[in-house]
Amino acid sequence: QSLPVIANWALDTVYLLEFDRKAWPDNGLRFAEQVLQTLQFGETDDYSQFLTILTLNQQRTEQDSSLSKLIHTVNLLKDLSHLKNEFRIRIKLADFMDSDKMNVISCILDWVMLPEEICPLITNFLANYILKHQLNQNKVLMDYIVKLL
């Protein structure tokens, strides 16, 4: 019963951590991962641990559950951290969560300043991102270029 409350509190805290622009998104990722790690196993008997795991799995599979949202946010934060640390690209969490993934891709590509940065970005991040969201890479890049013109 307390799981949704803890997960909601963790999500709210992650959103607040974004105000620390220098440490973001790594601070939010670290915090959310530690909360998830804390939720997973306790120092209890086998039956209690079984119930905990069962509850966690049930909450995780329900897309609208707080726990599922927290896990999804952790995955987004991993992507944001990768963009920041590998490509010096900083995008707000709300922008990265946009349901229109073309908008997200445009935000990412808008950060690119030098032509030689495009290939590594596409190879080491965007290709996987586009594939994960079941988009056509050629169409996405063509639409972006047309939008620039």
C-alpha angles and dihedrals in degrees: 000000000000093000096086091048092052093045092049091048090050091050092049090049092049090053090051092050089064088076088072092076095179095057097033131142096010092059092053092046093050092048095047093046091050091051091050091047090051092051095052107067135016136186095259140116121286095261093052090047090050091053091048092052091045092051092046092050092048092050092045093055094051103086094206095048120113091238092053090050090050092051090047090050091052089055091049091049090052089056092046091049091050091050092049098044100039103033106017089240117147119192128172115249091236091054091047090051092056109133090221099078091191087067090052092049090049090052090051095047092045088066093060111104104172129049092230090061093062099071096050090046093052094042098044102035122356098055090057092042092051091047092047090055093045096242129145109251095208093050093046093051093043092050090049093051092046089050089054092054 
